[in-house]
């Protein structure tokens, strides 16, 4: 049995228990709320950042009353007959603007030197919903950079406490060494013993971090992401838990870094081990599948991917542009 939910005027039937966020993802397009802490591959994630707030204008067919406050779409299950507003609600847009301002209170404006620049969720969110300037007049909190393992550096000043790396360590690795220390505005991701994070899947905390708080020391400051070319590849990994499916980031003929493959929402499709990530950086180590399909709205695609129009519209500039936009939406509208 399925339930019907309407999001921004678009109706869809989903399985009972589906969250509003995942229902919106099944529709696709612009109506999908942003998410900085929710990760579909990680159990119990979500509910921390509040960027996915939506307005429930109708609770259900049985109880059509609207919910009195905005709700986190990643933590709210749909009900039959529910009606939800996301981008069609000025209240939601204004609230999201405030959430972004809150996330940027302590986050440093060091995008020009941050390795995450060009593929940063917070950067995209700030561009779409951020204010021109902050109202915060106090000193930002700062932390010293520390190494949590021989391949991972933690720059806690950039952290937004999304807890993704903690969930990865709990659910993907054999044991967790790092976590949240202290309380309130003194909370921080850290470990009591530096260099202690050494399990086989620890590198995945880099991939799930939505900002530049956890970075790959083997790639740090080597290049800007938009100067590299991502290529899909795979290998038969000896670790049974590792998929062996990765993205190689080339600069010329050199592999600068190896990451897990991510879907359109920036979530890892399947986690990889540290051997594939850090030790296999030769083309001969991999079976090359071809260039990674990158959205042409992403800065990563700069000078790498050209849109090839369909033959039937090749001579009509208006239709070429319309097709280009429609292909980019990846929506069922």
C-alpha positions as CSV (number, residue, x, y, z in Angstrom):
1,X,0.0,0.0,0.0
2,X,1.3,3.4,-0.9
3,X,0.5,6.9,0.3
4,X,0.0,10.0,-1.8
5,X,1.9,13.2,-1.0
6,X,1.9,16.5,-2.9
7,X,5.1,18.6,-2.8
8,X,5.0,22.1,-4.4
9,X,1.9,21.1,-6.3
10,X,3.4,17.8,-7.7
11,X,1.8,14.6,-6.5
12,X,3.6,11.3,-6.0
13,X,2.8,8.0,-4.4
14,X,5.5,6.6,-2.1
15,X,5.9,3.8,0.4
16,X,4.6,4.4,4.0
17,X,7.4,5.7,6.3
18,X,9.2,7.6,3.5
19,X,10.5,10.9,4.6
20,X,9.4,14.1,2.9
21,X,12.9,14.7,1.7
22,X,13.2,11.3,0.0
23,X,9.7,11.7,-1.5
24,X,10.9,15.0,-3.0
25,X,14.0,13.2,-4.3
26,X,11.8,10.7,-6.1
27,X,10.2,13.6,-7.9
28,X,13.6,15.4,-8.5
29,X,14.3,18.8,-9.9
30,X,14.3,22.1,-8.0
31,X,11.8,21.1,-5.3
32,X,14.3,18.8,-3.5
33,X,15.2,20.5,-0.2
34,X,18.9,20.9,0.5
35,X,20.5,18.7,3.1
36,X,23.8,19.2,4.9
37,X,23.6,16.5,7.6
38,X,21.2,13.9,6.2
39,X,22.9,11.0,4.4
40,X,20.7,8.2,3.0
41,X,23.5,5.6,3.4
42,X,23.9,6.4,7.1
43,X,21.3,5.2,9.6
44,X,19.9,7.8,12.0
45,X,21.6,10.7,10.2
46,X,19.7,14.0,9.7
47,X,17.9,16.5,12.0
48,X,21.1,18.5,12.8
49,X,21.5,21.3,10.3
50,X,17.8,22.2,9.7
51,X,18.5,23.3,6.1
52,X,15.8,20.9,4.8
53,X,13.0,22.7,6.6
54,X,9.6,22.7,4.7
55,X,6.1,23.8,5.4
56,X,3.3,21.2,5.8
57,X,0.2,23.1,4.7
58,X,-2.0,19.9,5.1
59,X,-1.2,17.2,7.5
60,X,-3.2,14.4,5.9
61,X,-6.6,13.4,4.6
62,X,-7.7,12.4,8.1
63,X,-6.3,15.5,9.8
64,X,-6.1,18.3,7.2
65,X,-4.8,20.9,9.7
66,X,-1.4,22.4,8.8
67,X,1.5,21.7,11.1
68,X,2.1,24.8,13.2
69,X,5.8,25.1,12.6
70,X,8.3,24.3,9.8
71,X,9.5,20.7,10.0
72,X,12.7,19.0,9.0
73,X,11.9,17.1,5.9
74,X,14.6,14.5,6.5
75,X,13.0,13.5,9.8
76,X,9.3,13.8,9.0
77,X,7.5,10.9,7.4
78,X,4.8,11.5,4.8
79,X,1.1,10.8,5.5
80,X,-1.6,10.0,3.0
81,X,-2.9,13.3,1.5
82,X,-0.2,15.4,3.0
83,X,0.6,18.7,1.2
84,X,4.1,20.2,1.5
85,X,5.6,23.5,0.4
86,X,9.2,24.0,-0.2
87,X,10.4,26.6,-2.8
88,X,6.8,27.8,-3.2
89,X,6.7,29.0,0.4
90,X,8.3,32.4,1.2
91,X,8.4,31.4,4.8
92,X,10.6,28.4,4.0
93,X,13.0,30.5,1.9
94,X,13.3,33.1,4.6
95,X,13.9,30.4,7.3
96,X,16.6,28.7,5.1
97,X,18.3,32.1,4.7
98,X,18.5,32.4,8.4
99,X,19.8,28.8,8.8
100,X,22.6,29.5,6.3
101,X,23.5,32.7,8.2
102,X,23.7,30.6,11.4
103,X,25.9,27.9,9.7
104,X,28.3,30.7,8.6
105,X,28.6,32.3,12.0
106,X,31.8,30.5,12.8
107,X,32.7,29.1,9.4
108,X,35.8,31.0,8.0
109,X,35.6,32.6,4.6
110,X,38.6,30.8,3.3
111,X,37.1,29.3,0.1
112,X,40.1,30.6,-2.0
113,X,42.5,28.3,-0.1
114,X,40.1,25.4,0.9
115,X,40.4,22.1,-0.9
116,X,36.7,21.6,-0.8
117,X,36.0,24.7,-2.9
118,X,34.2,23.8,-6.1
119,X,32.5,20.8,-4.6
120,X,31.3,22.3,-1.3
121,X,27.7,21.9,-0.2
122,X,27.9,24.9,2.1
123,X,29.3,27.0,-0.7
124,X,26.4,26.1,-3.0
125,X,23.9,26.7,-0.2
126,X,25.4,30.1,0.6
127,X,25.3,31.1,-3.0
128,X,21.6,30.2,-3.3
129,X,20.2,31.2,0.1
130,X,22.9,33.3,1.8
131,X,22.6,36.9,2.9
132,X,25.0,39.6,1.5
133,X,26.6,40.1,4.9
134,X,26.2,38.6,8.4
135,X,24.8,40.3,11.4
136,X,27.2,38.5,13.7
137,X,29.7,40.9,15.3
138,X,31.5,38.6,17.7
139,X,34.8,36.8,17.3
140,X,34.5,33.5,15.4
141,X,35.7,30.5,17.3
142,X,39.0,29.0,16.0
143,X,40.8,25.7,16.4
144,X,44.3,24.5,15.6
145,X,44.6,22.0,12.7
146,X,45.2,18.5,13.9
147,X,45.9,15.1,12.2
148,X,43.5,12.3,13.0
149,X,45.4,9.6,11.2
150,X,48.4,9.7,8.9
151,X,46.2,10.6,5.9
152,X,43.5,12.8,7.3
153,X,43.7,16.4,8.6
154,X,41.0,18.0,10.7
155,X,40.3,21.7,10.4
156,X,37.7,22.1,13.0
157,X,37.2,25.8,12.4
158,X,35.3,24.9,9.2
159,X,33.2,22.2,10.8
160,X,29.4,22.6,11.0
161,X,28.8,19.6,13.3
162,X,26.7,17.6,10.9
163,X,27.9,14.3,12.6
164,X,28.3,12.5,9.3
165,X,31.9,11.5,10.0
166,X,30.8,10.1,13.4
167,X,28.1,8.0,11.8
168,X,30.5,6.7,9.2
169,X,33.0,5.7,11.9
170,X,30.2,4.0,13.9
171,X,28.6,2.2,11.0
172,X,31.2,1.6,8.4
173,X,34.5,1.1,10.3
174,X,35.4,-1.6,12.9
175,X,35.7,1.0,15.7
176,X,35.4,4.7,16.2
177,X,38.1,6.8,17.8
178,X,36.9,10.3,17.2
179,X,33.6,12.0,18.2
180,X,32.0,15.1,19.7
181,X,33.9,16.6,22.6
182,X,32.5,19.2,25.0
183,X,29.0,20.8,24.9
184,X,27.2,23.9,23.5
185,X,29.3,26.3,21.5
186,X,32.4,24.5,22.7
187,X,31.4,21.3,20.9
188,X,34.0,20.0,18.5
189,X,34.9,16.9,16.4
190,X,38.2,15.6,17.7
191,X,40.0,12.6,19.2
192,X,41.9,12.5,22.5
193,X,44.9,10.8,20.8
194,X,46.1,12.3,17.5
195,X,47.0,9.9,14.7
196,X,44.8,7.3,16.2
197,X,42.3,6.9,13.3
198,X,43.9,4.0,11.4
199,X,41.1,1.6,10.4
200,X,40.7,0.4,6.8
201,X,37.7,2.6,6.0
202,X,38.6,5.8,7.8
203,X,39.1,7.7,4.6
204,X,35.4,7.7,4.0
205,X,35.0,10.5,6.5
206,X,36.6,12.8,4.0
207,X,34.0,12.0,1.3
208,X,31.0,12.5,3.6
209,X,32.1,15.8,5.0
210,X,30.0,18.5,3.3
211,X,32.6,21.2,4.0
212,X,36.4,21.3,4.1
213,X,36.8,20.3,7.7
214,X,38.2,16.8,6.9
215,X,40.7,16.8,4.1
216,X,42.9,14.3,2.3
217,X,46.5,15.1,3.3
218,X,47.8,13.4,0.1
219,X,45.8,15.9,-2.0
220,X,45.9,18.9,0.2
221,X,46.8,22.1,-1.7
222,X,48.0,20.1,-4.7
223,X,45.4,21.5,-7.2
224,X,42.0,23.1,-7.6
225,X,39.2,20.6,-8.3
226,X,38.2,22.5,-11.5
227,X,41.6,22.0,-13.0
228,X,41.3,18.2,-12.7
229,X,39.4,15.7,-14.8
230,X,37.3,13.0,-13.0
231,X,37.2,9.6,-14.6
232,X,35.3,6.5,-13.4
233,X,37.3,3.4,-12.8
234,X,37.2,0.1,-10.8
235,X,39.4,-2.7,-9.6
236,X,39.1,-6.1,-7.9
237,X,39.8,-5.1,-4.3
238,X,41.0,-7.7,-1.8
239,X,38.8,-6.2,0.9
240,X,35.4,-7.9,0.7
241,X,33.6,-4.8,2.1
242,X,35.1,-2.5,-0.5
243,X,33.3,-2.0,-3.8
244,X,36.4,-1.0,-5.7
245,X,34.4,1.5,-7.7
246,X,36.0,4.9,-7.6
247,X,36.5,8.3,-9.3
248,X,40.1,9.1,-10.3
249,X,40.9,12.8,-10.5
250,X,43.6,13.4,-13.2
251,X,45.8,16.3,-13.8
252,X,47.4,15.4,-17.2
253,X,48.5,11.8,-16.8
254,X,48.9,12.0,-13.0
255,X,46.2,10.7,-10.6
256,X,46.1,13.4,-7.9
257,X,43.4,11.7,-5.7
258,X,41.0,8.9,-5.6
259,X,37.4,9.2,-4.2
260,X,34.3,7.2,-3.9
261,X,31.7,7.8,-6.5
262,X,28.9,10.2,-5.5
263,X,25.3,10.5,-6.7
264,X,23.5,13.7,-7.8
265,X,22.9,14.6,-4.1
266,X,26.6,14.4,-3.2
267,X,26.2,11.1,-1.4
268,X,28.7,8.2,-1.7
269,X,27.2,5.4,-3.8
270,X,29.4,2.7,-2.2
271,X,32.2,3.1,0.3
272,X,35.8,2.3,-0.5
273,X,38.8,1.2,1.6
274,X,41.9,3.1,2.3
275,X,44.0,1.0,0.1
276,X,42.0,2.0,-3.0
277,X,41.9,5.6,-1.8
278,X,45.5,6.3,-0.8
279,X,47.7,3.6,-2.2
280,X,46.4,2.9,-5.7
281,X,47.3,6.1,-7.7
282,X,48.5,4.7,-10.9
283,X,46.4,4.3,-14.0
284,X,47.7,0.7,-14.4
285,X,46.1,-0.1,-11.1
286,X,42.6,0.5,-12.5
287,X,40.2,-0.5,-15.2
288,X,39.1,2.8,-16.8
289,X,35.4,3.1,-17.6
290,X,35.3,6.7,-19.0
291,X,34.9,10.3,-18.0
292,X,32.7,11.0,-15.0
293,X,29.3,12.5,-15.9
294,X,29.4,15.9,-14.3
295,X,26.6,18.5,-14.4
296,X,27.5,21.3,-16.7
297,X,26.3,23.7,-14.0
298,X,29.2,22.5,-11.8
299,X,32.5,24.3,-11.9
300,X,34.2,20.9,-12.1
301,X,32.9,20.5,-15.7
302,X,34.7,23.6,-16.8
303,X,36.5,23.0,-20.1
304,X,36.0,19.3,-19.9
305,X,32.5,18.4,-21.0
306,X,30.6,19.8,-24.0
307,X,26.9,19.5,-24.5
308,X,26.1,17.7,-27.8
309,X,22.6,18.6,-29.0
310,X,20.3,16.0,-30.6
311,X,20.5,15.9,-34.4
312,X,16.8,17.0,-34.7
313,X,17.5,20.3,-33.0
314,X,21.0,21.0,-34.1
315,X,20.0,23.9,-36.3
316,X,17.7,25.6,-33.9
317,X,19.5,27.6,-31.2
318,X,16.4,28.1,-29.1
319,X,15.6,24.4,-29.0
320,X,19.3,23.6,-28.3
321,X,19.2,25.7,-25.2
322,X,15.8,24.4,-24.1
323,X,17.0,20.8,-24.4
324,X,20.2,21.6,-22.6
325,X,18.3,23.0,-19.6
326,X,15.8,20.1,-19.6
327,X,18.5,17.5,-19.7
328,X,20.2,19.2,-16.8
329,X,17.2,19.2,-14.6
330,X,17.0,15.4,-14.3
331,X,13.4,15.8,-13.4
332,X,10.1,14.1,-14.2
333,X,8.2,17.3,-14.5
